[in-house]
Amino acid sequence: MPTTVRMPPSRGGSYRCSCRSRAYPGSFLRFLTDCGYPVASESKLSTRKRTGRFAARCGEAGRWWPPCLDGGGKGWETRVRDLRAFRAAVRQHRRAVGRTQQQLARSIGLHPDVLSHKINGTDNAVLTTSDVVGIVTMLASWGAVATRADMLALLDPMEVPPDAIPATSWSVPSLAALRETGNDVAASGPVVPPAARAQRSGKPSGAAVSLDQPPAPPQPVAQRPRLTPAPLPAPATALIGRERERTEVATAVAASRLVTLTGAGGTGKTRLALQAARDLAGNFADGVAFIDLAPVRDSSLMATTLARELGLASASAETAEADLKVALRDRELLLVVDNVEHLLDETEVLARMLAADPAIRLLVTSRIALRLYGERTLRVPPLHLPGAADGTGAEDSEAVQLFIVRARAARPDFAPDGGELAAIAEICAALDGLPLAIELAAARTRLYPPRALLPMLRSRLALLTGGPRDAPQRQQTLRATLDWSHDLLPPLARRLFTHLGAFAGPFDAAAAAAVSGNEDPVVTLQDLVGLADQSLLEVIAGETPSFRMLQTVREYAQERLAETRELDLVQRRHLEYFLTVALAARAGLNGPGQAGLLDEMEKAYPNFRAALKFAYRQAEHDSRCLADGLRLAAALRPLWQQRGPRRGRAAARSAACP
């Protein structure tokens, strides 16, 4: 493409060169210097000769010089562009489909800052013809332009001719779907691409055209529905920590088209998904869309809800999925689908959406994995606690940092000292590092200092209430969050879940079967895996898999168990089972595997202690519990003698608050 140097329309304007995409106010010599011409080495030459050599250097034969020096030179052009009108039109069309200027810049291959300078005419940046064509065609592909006439009208403010759009571009589905005019057929004839005009007229346009070949009849094209998704919700507060998780999500989205974030209620799955989506927005030409499925109670309405949230007006629930497939075809879009755990019966809709367009990617949040082909699950863990294996101090812990930030929102003068930091660390550990629980506890610092708040956490569910009014109902109290998960369980799973509240530490399938009254540990193991899939249990991998409950979840299970008539029965089974375990270990302590047995007893110490507490409470009116409690204490004597009671208490704390 030949270089074009554009003169300013009046004195004080700017010289513009298409090979440099820059504007140079005032000095023509500065223009030549910045374009790379060796002005200093040819200072004796006249401006006219410098100009000629510059033109030859840029690839245009002949000599060019400014009209003001020669009365009008060949190769120069004066064009007046209305950049302000073009900028306003682009903004109007872009916002109509919910797109940002950053998405537009990434889609046409420019850095957002570069496009900002060009479209605003700042920093001597110039919007080139190829930039204008790229912007207009991208708006058309987004559905922001309804007709070809509207698309070509966007070129007028920048004085870009219609022929600047390559003929091959009109065959792209997004451009081919455009109507000719607002009334489908213009009074003076349809707007036709240059190549088609050449065929109809028999005149070549840039290439030879066969005159013997009759013009092809126009093919009717269906207009693709326009997507108008809602933008990502803007968080009111900054995300604390989660750097590693954000990297893991970005890697997973790059490798898999369906990524599901799982985890217990209150771990911050939605917050992490939104932040990850913002991090990745620039990688998708059609941007990011967010859909919250929490309000949907009927799974059969899932496709209808997805279509409505993307701005599609489906005629019926039966046509909603078909409309989705048509609208998503040829889109490069990241779709964030939030709260899917209660609609698992209809998640195949998401699989069919992925099959309709290979460029669509889904980032889903659910307390339960979707179990769809190609799904990659990432568990969102609680926040990092102080005193973990890596030796993190209280001030460096993500959980403690979150508590301090939220406490200052409730009490601006909150400035914890060393003793209060230690109390905050214990509070975060007692709350298992759950962000929701920590935020609810931090709000209480308006009334209680951390040292006074710590002992009140013995009743977490009663204390941790009063979340933000604009938050979903299930996130305003810790109990409501757990109610949401509990209500999704089938009846048999609910019964097993409440029975597991008797365990104060890790347990395996055999222990769970004994406490729940199930004679088949294999069946119980399958049920435990199901509860782990529901994010209500934590899995501890090993030769014999074991499970544990977060303390907040265990307190909720205990409340549910107390509502039934099985509380004493389940706790008695728990006492009997761990008495059997302790007696068996005690009998083997005289053999060569003494150290290993003591290790196993130490791991089970939280459950031994819970069993002893139950026996003590029941001793006054139940002689059998008294006898079993005394036998258990006698069996634990070697553990206390060789490891010490402090070691046992440390094991209890580590099992309760990892």
VOLUM-653809 format. One line per 10 residues: number of its first residue (from 1); their letters; for each residue x, y, z of C-alpha. Coordinates in Angstrom, 2 decimals. Example, Ala and Ser with C-alpha at 12.3 -4.5 7.8 and 13.67 -1.06 7.14 Angstrom:
VOLUM-653809
1) as) 12.30 -4.50 7.80 | 13.67 -1.06 7.14;
***
This chain:
VOLUM-653809
1) mpttvrmpps) 0.00 0.00 0.00 | 1.57 3.36 -1.02 | 2.46 5.87 1.63 | 0.16 8.87 1.86 | 1.20 12.09 3.55 | -1.78 14.25 4.48 | -1.47 18.00 4.79 | -3.30 19.83 7.59 | -6.52 21.49 6.40 | -5.31 24.82 7.80;
11) rggsyrcscr) -2.26 26.38 9.35 | -1.52 25.03 12.79 | -2.83 21.60 11.81 | -0.94 18.30 11.66 | 0.94 16.37 8.99 | -0.22 12.77 8.82 | 1.57 9.80 7.26 | -0.21 6.49 6.69 | 2.99 4.48 7.13 | 3.53 5.92 10.61;
21) sraypgsflr) -0.06 6.37 11.83 | 1.07 9.53 13.57 | 0.21 13.21 13.46 | 2.91 15.91 13.65 | 1.75 19.43 14.50 | 3.40 22.37 12.82 | 6.92 21.47 11.72 | 7.33 19.46 8.52 | 11.00 18.86 9.37 | 9.96 17.29 12.67;
31) fltdcgypva) 7.56 15.16 10.68 | 10.39 13.91 8.45 | 12.71 13.34 11.43 | 10.20 11.30 13.41 | 9.39 9.23 10.33 | 13.04 8.14 10.18 | 14.36 10.37 7.39 | 18.00 11.52 8.01 | 17.29 15.24 8.06 | 20.47 16.14 9.97;
41) sesklstrkr) 22.78 14.41 7.47 | 21.22 16.35 4.59 | 20.85 19.73 6.23 | 22.14 21.45 3.10 | 19.34 20.10 0.97 | 16.19 22.09 0.47 | 12.94 21.03 2.06 | 11.66 20.15 -1.39 | 14.52 17.68 -2.03 | 14.24 16.20 1.46;
51) tgrfaarcge) 10.57 15.64 0.84 | 11.23 13.86 -2.43 | 13.80 11.53 -0.90 | 11.49 10.86 2.04 | 8.71 9.83 -0.34 | 11.06 7.46 -2.16 | 12.22 6.01 1.17 | 8.60 5.29 2.18 | 8.03 3.37 -1.05 | 6.24 5.85 -3.30;
61) agrwwppcld) 7.92 6.67 -6.63 | 8.38 10.34 -7.49 | 8.80 13.38 -5.33 | 6.19 14.77 -2.91 | 6.24 18.16 -1.37 | 3.78 20.25 0.51 | 1.33 22.32 -1.51 | 2.22 25.35 0.60 | 5.78 25.16 -0.81 | 5.01 24.33 -4.40;
71) gggkgwetrv) 1.47 25.37 -5.01 | 0.16 21.80 -4.90 | 2.23 18.62 -5.17 | 1.20 15.23 -6.46 | 0.49 12.53 -3.95 | -0.72 14.87 -1.23 | -4.32 14.94 -0.09 | -6.38 17.10 2.19 | -9.23 15.28 3.90 | -11.38 16.47 6.74;
81) rdlrafraav) -12.37 13.72 9.16 | -15.10 14.08 11.78 | -13.46 12.03 14.53 | -15.88 13.27 17.15 | -18.93 12.02 15.23 | -17.26 8.67 14.57 | -16.31 8.28 18.21 | -19.87 9.04 19.35 | -21.38 6.61 16.83 | -19.01 3.81 17.85;
91) rqhrravgrt) -19.74 4.43 21.53 | -23.49 4.33 20.93 | -23.40 1.07 18.96 | -20.91 -0.54 21.32 | -22.90 0.23 24.44 | -26.10 -0.98 22.81 | -24.73 -4.54 22.88 | -23.07 -4.24 26.28 | -19.47 -4.10 25.05 | -16.55 -2.15 26.41;
101) qqqlarsigl) -13.87 -0.22 24.56 | -11.32 -2.64 26.00 | -13.12 -5.57 24.37 | -13.24 -3.66 21.09 | -9.52 -2.96 21.22 | -8.62 -6.59 21.91 | -10.92 -7.77 19.14 | -9.22 -5.68 16.45 | -5.71 -6.45 17.70 | -4.88 -3.20 19.49;
111) hpdvlshkin) -3.89 -2.51 23.05 | -6.75 -0.70 24.85 | -4.53 2.34 25.51 | -3.56 2.55 21.83 | -7.19 2.49 20.70 | -8.06 5.11 23.32 | -5.38 7.46 21.97 | -6.43 6.85 18.38 | -10.18 7.22 18.81 | -9.75 10.33 20.96;
121) gtdnavltts) -7.03 11.87 18.79 | -4.59 12.22 21.67 | -0.83 11.69 21.90 | -0.46 12.31 18.13 | -2.17 8.97 17.41 | -4.11 8.55 14.17 | -6.99 6.21 13.43 | -6.02 4.53 10.15 | -8.34 3.23 7.47 | -7.67 -0.35 8.51;
131) dvvgivtmla) -8.52 0.59 12.10 | -11.84 2.10 11.03 | -12.73 -0.93 8.92 | -11.79 -3.25 11.77 | -13.96 -1.34 14.24 | -16.97 -1.25 11.93 | -16.79 -4.92 10.98 | -16.36 -5.93 14.63 | -19.45 -3.93 15.61 | -21.33 -5.76 12.87;
141) swgavatrad) -20.13 -9.15 14.11 | -21.38 -8.25 17.61 | -24.83 -7.49 16.23 | -24.51 -3.78 17.00 | -25.26 -2.90 13.36 | -28.53 -4.18 11.91 | -28.15 -3.31 8.20 | -25.42 -2.92 5.63 | -26.49 0.65 5.09 | -25.90 1.40 8.77;
151) mlalldpmev) -22.52 -0.29 8.60 | -21.40 1.74 5.58 | -22.78 4.91 7.16 | -20.32 4.45 10.01 | -17.48 4.88 7.51 | -18.67 8.32 6.37 | -17.40 10.46 9.30 | -13.88 9.14 8.67 | -14.25 9.48 4.87 | -13.44 5.82 4.35;
161) ppdaipatsw) -14.88 4.56 1.05 | -17.08 1.42 1.07 | -14.52 -0.33 -1.16 | -12.13 -0.32 1.82 | -14.06 -3.29 3.20 | -12.57 -6.36 1.46 | -15.01 -8.27 -0.71 | -14.20 -11.46 1.16 | -15.41 -9.92 4.42 | -18.99 -9.86 3.16;
171) svpslaalre) -19.05 -13.66 3.12 | -18.38 -13.87 6.86 | -21.60 -15.10 8.55 | -21.91 -12.06 10.78 | -21.77 -9.66 7.80 | -23.72 -11.89 5.46 | -26.59 -11.91 7.99 | -27.02 -8.14 7.75 | -30.17 -6.85 6.05 | -29.71 -4.53 3.09;
181) tgndvaasgp) -31.57 -1.61 4.73 | -33.99 -1.05 7.54 | -36.87 -2.01 5.18 | -34.90 -4.97 3.82 | -34.83 -3.41 0.32 | -33.86 0.20 -0.27 | -35.81 2.31 -2.72 | -32.76 2.87 -4.87 | -31.60 -0.70 -4.70 | -29.76 -2.71 -2.12;
191) vvppaaraqr) -26.34 -1.89 -0.79 | -24.07 -4.43 -2.46 | -20.44 -5.28 -1.75 | -17.95 -4.07 -4.38 | -17.30 -7.53 -5.79 | -21.00 -8.16 -6.25 | -21.45 -4.78 -7.96 | -18.66 -5.68 -10.37 | -20.35 -8.94 -11.26 | -23.71 -7.31 -11.89;
201) sgkpsgaavs) -22.31 -4.46 -13.98 | -19.76 -6.52 -15.90 | -16.98 -4.12 -14.91 | -13.89 -5.35 -13.13 | -13.17 -4.12 -9.60 | -9.53 -4.68 -8.75 | -9.44 -8.01 -10.67 | -10.71 -9.50 -13.89 | -14.31 -10.72 -13.80 | -15.76 -13.23 -16.20;
211) ldqppappqp) -18.47 -11.50 -18.27 | -19.86 -14.81 -19.51 | -20.80 -15.94 -16.03 | -24.31 -14.78 -15.08 | -24.66 -12.99 -11.78 | -25.51 -15.28 -8.93 | -28.97 -14.74 -7.46 | -28.95 -13.17 -4.03 | -29.10 -15.74 -1.25 | -31.49 -15.05 1.60;
221) vaqrprltpa) -29.73 -14.95 4.93 | -31.21 -15.18 8.39 | -30.32 -12.47 10.84 | -28.56 -13.81 13.92 | -30.10 -12.74 17.24 | -28.25 -9.98 19.01 | -26.72 -10.75 22.39 | -27.11 -8.11 25.09 | -25.74 -9.77 28.23 | -25.56 -7.92 31.51;
231) plpapatali) -22.04 -6.83 32.48 | -20.18 -8.52 35.29 | -21.38 -7.34 38.72 | -18.94 -4.82 40.14 | -17.82 -5.83 43.65 | -18.10 -3.23 46.39 | -14.87 -4.40 48.05 | -11.48 -5.62 46.88 | -10.68 -9.32 46.78 | -8.34 -10.33 49.61;
241) grererteva) -5.74 -12.95 48.68 | -6.63 -15.77 46.28 | -3.63 -15.11 44.02 | -2.89 -18.82 43.63 | -6.54 -19.66 42.96 | -6.83 -16.93 40.30 | -3.83 -18.40 38.49 | -5.30 -21.90 38.72 | -8.62 -20.74 37.26 | -6.90 -18.92 34.38;
251) tavaasrlvt) -4.87 -22.04 33.58 | -7.95 -24.26 33.75 | -10.02 -22.01 31.47 | -7.20 -21.98 28.93 | -7.05 -25.80 28.95 | -10.72 -26.75 29.30 | -13.95 -25.35 27.89 | -15.94 -26.23 31.02 | -14.49 -25.33 34.41 | -16.53 -25.78 37.60;
261) ltgaggtgkt) -15.57 -24.15 40.88 | -16.80 -26.26 43.79 | -16.58 -25.84 47.54 | -18.60 -25.48 50.71 | -21.07 -22.65 51.08 | -19.36 -19.42 52.05 | -15.92 -20.20 50.57 | -16.20 -17.39 48.01 | -16.75 -19.32 44.76 | -18.74 -16.53 43.12;
271) rlalqaardl) -16.27 -13.84 44.18 | -13.37 -15.81 42.76 | -15.22 -16.54 39.51 | -16.01 -12.85 38.97 | -12.43 -11.81 39.57 | -11.10 -14.53 37.28 | -13.56 -13.44 34.58 | -12.27 -9.88 34.79 | -8.73 -11.15 34.51 | -9.63 -13.09 31.37;
281) agnfadgvaf) -12.03 -10.64 29.69 | -9.42 -9.35 27.26 | -8.83 -12.84 25.89 | -12.34 -13.14 24.43 | -13.39 -11.09 21.42 | -17.05 -11.12 22.51 | -16.24 -10.45 26.13 | -17.71 -12.00 29.26 | -21.31 -12.60 30.31 | -22.66 -13.37 33.81;
291) idlapvrdss) -25.77 -15.39 34.63 | -26.98 -16.10 38.19 | -29.22 -19.17 38.39 | -29.87 -18.99 42.15 | -33.40 -17.52 41.73 | -34.44 -20.33 39.36 | -36.36 -23.05 41.18 | -37.67 -25.06 38.23 | -34.87 -26.87 36.39 | -36.95 -26.99 33.20;
301) lmattlarel) -36.60 -23.19 32.98 | -32.81 -23.28 32.84 | -32.54 -22.76 29.06 | -35.17 -20.02 29.18 | -33.26 -18.21 31.92 | -29.97 -18.48 30.07 | -31.55 -17.05 26.92 | -33.27 -14.21 28.78 | -30.11 -13.21 30.65 | -28.27 -13.02 27.32;
311) glasasaeta) -30.89 -10.64 25.94 | -32.77 -13.14 23.77 | -36.57 -13.00 23.55 | -37.51 -16.63 22.98 | -41.06 -17.35 21.91 | -41.38 -20.29 24.31 | -39.41 -22.53 26.64 | -39.23 -25.13 23.85 | -37.43 -22.75 21.47 | -35.11 -21.18 24.04;
321) eadlkvalrd) -32.31 -23.71 23.61 | -32.44 -23.47 19.82 | -32.28 -19.67 20.06 | -29.23 -20.00 22.31 | -27.41 -22.18 19.82 | -28.06 -19.78 16.95 | -27.08 -16.71 18.96 | -23.88 -18.26 20.30 | -22.64 -19.61 16.99 | -19.29 -18.07 15.96;
331) relllvvdnv) -19.02 -16.21 19.26 | -15.83 -16.04 21.29 | -17.36 -15.65 24.72 | -16.64 -16.56 28.35 | -19.92 -17.32 30.10 | -19.93 -17.26 33.92 | -22.84 -19.35 35.24 | -23.34 -18.95 38.99 | -25.12 -21.28 41.47 | -25.96 -24.38 39.43;
341) ehlldetevl) -26.04 -26.98 42.23 | -29.86 -27.08 42.46 | -30.39 -27.48 38.69 | -28.24 -30.54 38.01 | -31.05 -32.32 36.16 | -30.80 -29.81 33.30 | -27.05 -29.19 33.12 | -26.90 -31.06 29.82 | -28.13 -27.78 28.34 | -24.69 -26.38 29.08;
351) armlaadpai) -23.04 -29.31 27.30 | -25.17 -28.70 24.21 | -24.27 -24.99 24.30 | -20.60 -25.93 24.22 | -21.22 -28.28 21.30 | -22.92 -25.49 19.32 | -19.86 -23.23 19.29 | -16.25 -24.37 19.83 | -15.19 -20.87 20.94 | -17.57 -20.69 23.92;
361) rllvtsrial) -16.13 -21.40 27.37 | -18.06 -21.84 30.61 | -16.92 -20.95 34.11 | -19.46 -22.46 36.51 | -19.86 -22.21 40.28 | -21.61 -25.06 42.07 | -21.36 -26.80 45.42 | -21.65 -30.03 43.45 | -19.65 -31.07 40.37 | -21.76 -31.20 37.18;
371) rlygertlrv) -20.23 -34.50 36.00 | -20.35 -33.51 32.34 | -17.90 -34.81 29.76 | -14.79 -32.64 29.56 | -15.53 -30.88 32.85 | -12.59 -29.75 34.94 | -13.37 -29.16 38.61 | -11.43 -26.86 40.91 | -12.17 -26.92 44.62 | -12.14 -23.47 46.22;
381) pplhlpgaad) -10.51 -23.98 49.62 | -11.02 -21.85 52.73 | -8.64 -18.94 53.19 | -5.10 -19.62 54.32 | -4.86 -19.74 58.11 | -1.93 -18.58 60.26 | 0.37 -21.18 61.76 | -0.04 -23.54 58.82 | 2.69 -25.91 57.66 | 4.50 -23.09 55.84;
391) gtgaedseav) 4.82 -21.06 59.03 | 2.60 -18.17 57.94 | 2.35 -15.45 60.58 | -0.94 -13.91 61.64 | -0.32 -10.64 59.78 | 0.42 -12.52 56.54 | -2.59 -14.83 56.68 | -5.33 -14.20 54.10 | -7.99 -15.04 56.68 | -6.62 -12.55 59.21;
401) qlfivraraa) -6.24 -9.86 56.55 | -9.88 -10.32 55.51 | -11.02 -10.05 59.14 | -9.09 -6.81 59.69 | -10.34 -5.18 56.47 | -13.99 -6.04 57.21 | -13.61 -5.03 60.87 | -12.34 -1.61 59.81 | -15.41 -1.20 57.63 | -17.52 -1.62 60.78;
411) rpdfapdgge) -15.14 0.26 63.07 | -12.76 2.63 61.22 | -10.43 3.03 64.22 | -9.83 -0.72 64.50 | -6.06 -1.26 64.91 | -5.32 -4.65 66.50 | -2.18 -5.06 68.59 | -0.16 -8.24 69.03 | -2.56 -9.79 71.52 | -5.60 -9.00 69.39;
421) laaiaeicaa) -3.88 -10.43 66.31 | -3.49 -13.71 68.16 | -7.18 -13.64 69.09 | -8.14 -12.89 65.47 | -6.01 -15.83 64.32 | -7.89 -18.12 66.73 | -11.22 -16.74 65.53 | -10.32 -17.45 61.89 | -9.19 -20.97 62.79 | -12.42 -21.62 64.71;
431) ldglplaiel) -14.34 -20.48 61.62 | -12.33 -22.84 59.36 | -11.12 -19.92 57.24 | -14.55 -19.54 55.58 | -14.73 -16.02 54.08 | -18.47 -15.64 54.76 | -18.09 -16.66 58.40 | -15.08 -14.37 58.87 | -16.92 -11.39 57.39 | -19.93 -11.97 59.63;
441) aaartrlypp) -17.68 -12.29 62.69 | -15.68 -9.18 61.78 | -18.88 -7.13 61.67 | -19.33 -7.94 65.37 | -16.22 -5.94 66.29 | -18.45 -2.90 66.38 | -19.65 -4.26 69.75 | -16.99 -6.73 70.90 | -13.18 -6.72 70.75 | -11.61 -9.89 69.32;
451) rallpmlrsr) -10.73 -11.29 72.77 | -14.36 -11.03 73.87 | -15.64 -12.36 70.57 | -13.57 -15.56 70.67 | -15.44 -17.40 73.46 | -18.77 -16.47 71.89 | -17.94 -18.64 68.88 | -18.96 -21.76 70.78 | -22.32 -21.03 69.19 | -21.24 -19.95 65.73;
461) lalltggprd) -24.59 -20.31 64.00 | -26.41 -18.10 66.51 | -23.68 -15.43 66.44 | -22.89 -15.18 62.75 | -25.94 -13.38 61.43 | -26.73 -9.95 60.06 | -25.07 -10.01 56.65 | -25.49 -7.17 54.12 | -29.11 -6.50 53.21 | -28.33 -6.50 49.51;
471) apqrqqtlra) -26.71 -9.96 49.71 | -28.75 -13.04 48.77 | -30.81 -14.40 51.65 | -28.70 -17.56 51.85 | -25.58 -15.42 52.44 | -26.93 -13.20 55.21 | -26.41 -15.82 57.93 | -24.16 -18.84 58.19 | -27.16 -21.03 59.03 | -28.98 -19.93 55.86;
481) tldwshdllp) -25.93 -20.88 53.78 | -25.91 -24.37 55.28 | -29.70 -24.66 54.98 | -29.28 -24.19 51.22 | -26.89 -27.15 51.02 | -28.92 -29.33 53.41 | -32.14 -28.83 51.46 | -30.51 -30.16 48.30 | -29.81 -33.56 49.91 | -32.11 -36.56 49.39;
491) plarrlfthl) -33.73 -37.93 52.60 | -31.24 -40.78 53.20 | -28.27 -38.47 52.69 | -29.77 -35.95 55.11 | -30.07 -38.65 57.78 | -26.46 -39.76 57.31 | -25.28 -36.13 57.36 | -26.94 -35.45 60.72 | -25.50 -38.67 62.21 | -22.00 -37.61 61.17;
501) gafagpfdaa) -22.31 -34.64 63.52 | -21.34 -37.05 66.32 | -17.76 -37.20 65.00 | -15.36 -34.64 66.47 | -12.47 -35.62 64.20 | -11.61 -37.72 61.13 | -13.57 -40.92 60.47 | -13.62 -43.64 57.83 | -16.46 -45.55 56.20 | -16.43 -48.27 58.86;
511) aaaavsgned) -16.89 -45.73 61.66 | -19.64 -43.91 59.74 | -21.46 -47.20 59.09 | -21.33 -48.16 62.76 | -22.59 -44.79 63.99 | -25.35 -44.52 61.38 | -26.50 -48.10 61.90 | -25.66 -49.20 58.34 | -24.32 -52.74 58.17 | -22.58 -52.30 54.80;
521) pvvtlqdlvg) -19.49 -50.02 54.88 | -19.22 -50.16 51.07 | -22.63 -48.54 50.67 | -21.75 -46.04 53.38 | -18.53 -45.15 51.54 | -20.53 -44.32 48.42 | -22.85 -42.13 50.49 | -19.87 -40.36 52.06 | -18.42 -39.64 48.63 | -21.77 -38.14 47.68;
531) ladqsllevi) -21.67 -35.82 50.69 | -18.11 -34.85 49.77 | -19.33 -34.04 46.26 | -21.91 -31.78 47.89 | -19.00 -29.96 49.64 | -20.27 -30.98 53.08 | -17.32 -33.25 53.87 | -13.58 -32.88 53.43 | -11.73 -35.89 52.00 | -8.43 -37.03 53.52;
541) agetpsfrml) -6.67 -39.23 50.96 | -4.82 -42.35 52.09 | -4.76 -46.14 51.91 | -8.03 -46.02 53.82 | -9.83 -42.81 52.78 | -11.17 -40.80 55.68 | -13.41 -37.78 55.99 | -13.90 -34.81 58.26 | -16.33 -31.95 58.74 | -15.52 -28.28 59.04;
551) qtvreyaqer) -16.41 -27.14 62.55 | -19.15 -24.81 61.30 | -20.67 -27.65 59.28 | -20.41 -30.05 62.26 | -22.21 -27.59 64.54 | -25.01 -27.37 61.98 | -25.20 -31.19 61.74 | -25.36 -31.44 65.52 | -28.25 -28.97 65.61 | -30.08 -31.05 63.02;
561) laetreldlv) -29.35 -34.22 64.98 | -30.70 -32.62 68.17 | -33.97 -31.93 66.35 | -34.47 -35.68 65.90 | -35.09 -38.36 68.51 | -31.86 -40.15 67.60 | -29.33 -37.96 69.40 | -28.70 -40.28 72.37 | -28.78 -43.36 70.15 | -26.20 -42.01 67.71;
571) qrrhleyflt) -23.87 -40.80 70.48 | -24.12 -44.17 72.24 | -23.12 -45.91 68.99 | -20.22 -43.48 68.70 | -19.06 -44.35 72.24 | -19.33 -48.09 71.63 | -17.43 -47.94 68.33 | -14.47 -45.96 69.66 | -14.36 -48.07 72.80 | -13.87 -51.05 70.48;
581) valaaragln) -11.14 -49.18 68.58 | -9.31 -48.22 71.79 | -9.47 -51.75 73.25 | -8.12 -53.25 70.02 | -5.25 -50.74 69.95 | -4.52 -51.30 73.64 | -4.20 -55.03 73.08 | -1.63 -54.52 70.34 | 0.59 -52.08 72.18 | 2.73 -54.95 73.56;
591) gpgqagllde) 3.82 -55.95 70.03 | 6.37 -54.51 67.57 | 3.93 -52.03 66.02 | 3.53 -49.96 69.17 | 4.56 -46.62 67.63 | 2.15 -47.00 64.70 | -0.75 -47.88 67.00 | -0.03 -44.87 69.20 | -0.07 -42.68 66.08 | -3.47 -44.07 65.09;
601) mekaypnfra) -4.81 -43.51 68.60 | -3.51 -39.95 68.54 | -5.30 -39.25 65.26 | -8.52 -40.62 66.75 | -8.12 -38.68 70.00 | -10.76 -35.98 69.17 | -13.35 -38.76 68.82 | -12.11 -40.51 71.98 | -12.52 -37.26 73.85 | -16.06 -36.69 72.48;
611) alkfayrqae) -17.01 -40.21 73.54 | -15.66 -39.61 77.05 | -17.67 -36.38 77.33 | -20.87 -38.18 76.39 | -20.18 -40.97 78.92 | -19.55 -38.37 81.64 | -22.82 -36.54 80.93 | -24.85 -39.77 80.92 | -23.07 -41.42 83.91 | -25.52 -40.24 86.57;
621) hdsrcladgl) -28.55 -41.99 85.07 | -26.98 -44.61 82.77 | -24.70 -47.14 84.43 | -23.80 -48.70 81.10 | -22.41 -45.41 79.77 | -20.49 -45.00 83.02 | -18.90 -48.45 82.65 | -18.05 -47.89 78.98 | -16.53 -44.52 79.80 | -14.29 -46.01 82.48;
631) rlaaalrplw) -13.15 -48.79 80.15 | -12.34 -46.24 77.46 | -10.31 -44.12 79.87 | -8.36 -47.20 80.96 | -7.65 -48.12 77.33 | -6.32 -44.61 76.66 | -3.92 -44.71 79.62 | -0.88 -45.86 77.54 | -1.46 -42.97 75.10 | -1.46 -40.45 77.94;
641) qqrgprrgra) 1.57 -42.05 79.59 | 3.75 -42.16 76.47 | 2.50 -39.17 74.48 | 1.12 -37.04 77.32 | -2.30 -35.36 77.63 | -0.97 -32.19 75.99 | -0.07 -34.15 72.87 | -3.60 -35.49 72.77 | -5.10 -32.04 73.13 | -2.85 -30.77 70.34;
651) aarsaacp) -4.09 -33.59 68.12 | -7.65 -32.62 68.94 | -7.03 -29.00 67.97 | -5.25 -29.92 64.75 | -8.07 -32.24 63.73 | -10.70 -29.61 64.50 | -8.89 -26.63 62.95 | -6.39 -27.74 60.28;
***
